[in-house]
Amino acid sequence: MSTRRLFPSLRGYQRRWLGRDALAGATVWAVLVPEALAYASIAGVSPVVGLYAAPPALILYAAFGSSKHVVAGPMAATAALSAAIVGEFAAGGSADFAVMTAALAVAVGVAALLAGLLRLGFLAAFISEPVLKGFIVGLALTIIAGQLPKLFGVENGSGDFFEKVWSLVGNLGGTSGLTALVGFTSLLMILVLKRVAPAVPGSLVAVALGIAAAAILNLDDHGVDVVGPVESGLPSFGFPDVSVDDLGDLAAGSVGVMLVAFAEGLGAAKTYAARGRYEVDANRELIGLGAAGLGAGLSSGMVVNGSLSKTAVNWSAGARTQLSGIFVAALTVLTLLFLTGLFEQLPETVLAAVVIAAVVELVDVRSLIGLYRVFSGRLGRAYGVAARPDFTAAVAAMLGVMVFDTLPGLFIGIGVSLLLLLYRSSRPIVSELGQVRGGNGHFAALAGHADARRIPGVVVLRVEAGIYFANAERIRTTVRDAAAREGTAAVVLDAETVPFIDVSAVRMLDNLAEELEDRGLRLLLARDVGQVRDVLHTAEARDELRRVYPTVRAAVDAARTGT
């Protein structure tokens, strides 16, 4: 990529934008600092690691990404994925765990860079919005279950979501009253400020007050755990001290993290590109994600991606370009140089409150209910068990995360959605049509139009899907059943909603037409589209099938007159 293509959002920069970008940068910084600390704790590393990751991610995304507004940095979903993957190869809390976390960020960055250079931006399509929604809901619930013990000051349980909740219930008798008071007060403060004064960075206020309270009241001497020693200054730069075998162990997991990071970041980029009336490039977004991840990993950081919540803050604060992100990076560097010592007195329960407040809004039950309601009525009767495919895939991903862990849960959701897609495509809706009274030859589905009437002696069917090997037999059965009605002389297939057909389907129609002809019936086609017409001719379908009528009315008239 040539140097003149770097920092695309800064081309044509106008000086009058500087104040708005600076203000947006300061606003995002106030949100990023406490959230970066919190997300690092989700990843299982020292809170300062989240700050290490932010500056290179922000600068390199600005250099290579295509969005003017996306804010790159640590996020809850990828932090939890990082903890799960690294936990397979290193003990939690060890130096090796931190090194492997940085190595995973590098591996994710390399995977995204390669995907972008190979123009694999379409990969995001394999994680549907419902699957991502269910995955994030399950992940948020699991994260909350892992943070609640810190809020109560009790021992943290291990295992899946349900095991963690059961462990918490069993340990509630040992609750530290002061720890719970500080934690729940902080959580309530953040949630209230978010509702009544959204412009105030509630998380930063809670962190500042928590540090002040711990220093003034010596909370650590009264049983309230604090973060403890935090290394001040800038991080060490360089490739993480891992072997080639370690990188190989992380490779498979890095692809899954990259998919989640890309899907979440691209969603944020597209949302605000639409509002700002400009375009984003999916492949360039992959390159931006890759560069950000690589920079974070080489700076002793953690996995990063585009943040929808911080991008929303950036937009609301009036950012015009990625210069706002560069301001955030500069302020974060100043924080590392001069303010990290303050975080040593940060109560763990306050950090848990920040995490819970950040992820609780991700538990979007209303969206899941909306997915449940999408498919009903005729669609439900047609598809049976697959009548609510998006809801089913979302719940599968959610439960997969809650029971089997993060990455397996994601792939369970993707697998279920693909299986349901295959199931639905093998069971297409075939509607029977009738002529609408006074409709000048217009035909409509009998099930949805009370004024539509059957044509005596002719059954008109509309296949609402492509016809191919997987559903050809089902369509054959439907047509046979319709043709078996008493008094039927012909069946007309309205092919206007058939986008494609394959050779297996052509052979099925040939055999079906011959079978009906032996019974004295006719099979006629109407209103085909170009691809269907072309395949019928090149696959040498029988003459009557290649003679496609321009309208359903014309096919019905031909059936009734025998022409």
PyMOL commands that set and color helices and strands:
alter all, ss='L'
color gray80, all
select helices_A, chain A and resi 3-5+8-10+15-42+48-64+76-86+95-117+121-126+129-152+161-174+177-196+202-217+219-222+244-276+282-298+308-316+323-338+340-345+348-360+365-374+378-386+389-404+406-425+472-483+503-518+530-538+543-546+552-561
alter helices_A, ss='H'
color red, helices_A
select strands_A, chain A and resi 71-73+305-307+430-436+443-445+452-453+458-463+490-494+522-526
alter strands_A, ss='S'
color yellow, strands_A
deselect
rebuild
show_as cartoon
